[in-house]
Amino acid sequence: HQPEAIVVGEGTAAETVDDLVASLQLGLPTHAVDETNSTREARERYWREHPPQGFWRLIPLSLQTPPEPVDAYAAWVIGDRYLRHAARKSAPGVDSVNDGPR
């Protein structure tokens, strides 16, 4: 499989990343996706895949911090948002990837 596009979060560094990708001349379109609450969703996915063990099961997840960065999970969230948008792209009234979570 070959990549068809590059998807980035529409956050603080989005313009810098877009410029960097353009300078690489990969010939792939770049799509910016709304990343509102993506870190929260990333934490939720992390805890679903790595539930706390032992004593930590008794502590609410909202009071815990994952023991490792959740950047990969945030990228997964942003990628999922793009793919959901692409899947319904032909639906009437959908004209932007930046529609955030529903």
C-alpha positions as CSV (number, residue, x, y, z in Angstrom):
1,H,0.0,0.0,0.0
2,Q,1.1,3.5,-0.8
3,P,0.1,6.6,1.2
4,E,-2.6,8.7,-0.4
5,A,-2.4,11.8,1.8
6,I,-0.7,13.3,4.9
7,V,-3.0,14.1,7.8
8,V,-2.0,16.6,10.5
9,G,-3.7,18.1,13.5
10,E,-4.9,21.7,13.0
11,G,-3.0,22.8,16.1
12,T,-0.2,25.3,16.9
13,A,2.4,23.8,14.6
14,A,0.2,22.8,11.7
15,E,1.5,25.6,9.4
16,T,5.1,24.6,10.1
17,V,4.4,21.0,9.5
18,D,2.5,21.8,6.3
19,D,5.5,23.9,5.1
20,L,7.9,21.0,6.0
21,V,5.8,18.5,4.1
22,A,5.6,20.8,1.1
23,S,9.4,21.2,1.1
24,L,9.8,17.4,1.0
25,Q,8.0,17.4,-2.4
26,L,6.3,14.1,-1.7
27,G,3.5,14.8,-4.1
28,L,0.8,14.0,-1.5
29,P,-2.0,16.3,-0.4
30,T,-1.9,17.5,3.2
31,H,-5.1,17.6,5.2
32,A,-5.5,19.5,8.5
33,V,-8.0,18.0,10.9
34,D,-9.5,19.6,14.0
35,E,-7.7,18.2,17.0
36,T,-10.1,19.6,19.7
37,N,-10.1,17.1,22.6
38,S,-7.8,14.7,20.8
39,T,-5.5,14.5,23.9
40,R,-8.5,13.6,26.1
41,E,-9.6,11.0,23.6
42,A,-6.0,9.7,23.3
43,R,-5.9,9.2,27.1
44,E,-9.2,7.3,27.0
45,R,-7.9,5.0,24.3
46,Y,-4.7,4.5,26.2
47,W,-6.6,3.4,29.4
48,R,-8.9,1.1,27.4
49,E,-5.8,-0.7,26.0
50,H,-3.8,-0.5,29.2
51,P,-6.2,-0.6,32.2
52,P,-4.7,0.1,35.5
53,Q,-3.6,-2.9,37.6
54,G,-3.5,-3.6,41.3
55,F,-4.1,-0.7,43.6
56,W,-4.3,1.7,40.7
57,R,-7.7,0.1,39.6
58,L,-9.2,1.9,42.7
59,I,-8.1,5.4,41.6
60,P,-10.4,7.2,39.1
61,L,-8.8,7.4,35.6
62,S,-9.4,11.2,35.7
63,L,-6.9,11.4,38.5
64,Q,-4.2,9.3,36.8
65,T,-1.6,10.2,34.2
66,P,-0.6,7.5,31.7
67,P,2.9,6.4,32.4
68,E,4.0,7.1,28.9
69,P,3.2,9.8,26.3
70,V,0.0,9.4,24.4
71,D,1.1,11.1,21.2
72,A,0.7,7.9,19.2
73,Y,-2.9,7.6,20.4
74,A,-3.6,11.3,19.6
75,A,-2.3,10.6,16.1
76,W,-4.7,7.6,15.9
77,V,-7.6,9.9,17.0
78,I,-6.7,12.5,14.4
79,G,-6.3,9.8,11.7
80,D,-9.7,8.3,12.7
81,R,-11.4,11.7,12.4
82,Y,-10.0,12.1,8.9
83,L,-11.0,8.6,7.8
84,R,-14.6,9.1,9.2
85,H,-14.8,12.3,7.3
86,A,-13.5,10.6,4.1
87,A,-16.1,7.8,4.6
88,R,-19.0,10.2,4.7
89,K,-17.5,12.8,2.2
90,S,-20.2,12.1,-0.3
91,A,-22.9,12.8,2.3
92,P,-24.8,16.0,1.6
93,G,-23.7,19.0,3.7
94,V,-20.3,17.6,4.6
95,D,-17.6,19.9,3.2
96,S,-14.9,20.2,5.8
97,V,-12.7,17.8,7.8
98,N,-12.7,20.3,10.6
99,D,-16.1,19.3,12.0
100,G,-14.6,17.8,15.2
101,P,-16.2,15.1,17.4
102,R,-19.9,14.6,17.4
